[in-house]
Amino acid sequence: MRNPTTGVKRLVNATVNSANGIRRAFSSEQAVRQEIYLAVVAIPLAFFLTADTVERVLLVVSVILVLLVELLNTAVEYTVDRIGPEYHELSGIAKDIGSAAVLISLCLAAFVWIMIILF
């Protein structure tokens, strides 16, 4: 059984684990890299496109949501791959559903950006 940590030590450990996860996803997944690059460009751009605080928040959150969903999809893919290299229909379905979630988040982000920029 693991030794449970509490308080500040737990927070530090969680932060280190999260940073390791982002670093590993960035180094191993092209989609994560692309979406981080997109965020680096899009988030500052959101502050130039509109002066309205709510619109800025929507623009930024939509971009961050894409990255969050991609990280979760990457976690699903690694978990499925860990189970075994042989093909299984349920493994394929799990990966397809994760990919669909990424697509939906990208469509949502595109919709938010288009609506705010054009209207």
Buried (B, 14 or more C-beta within 10 A) or exposed (E): EEEEEEEEEEEEEEEEEEEEEBEEBBEEBEBBEEBBEBBEEBBEEBEEBBEEEEBBEBBBBBBBBBBEBBBBBBEBBEEBEEEEEEEEEEBEEBBEEBBEBBEEBBEBBEEBBEEBEEE
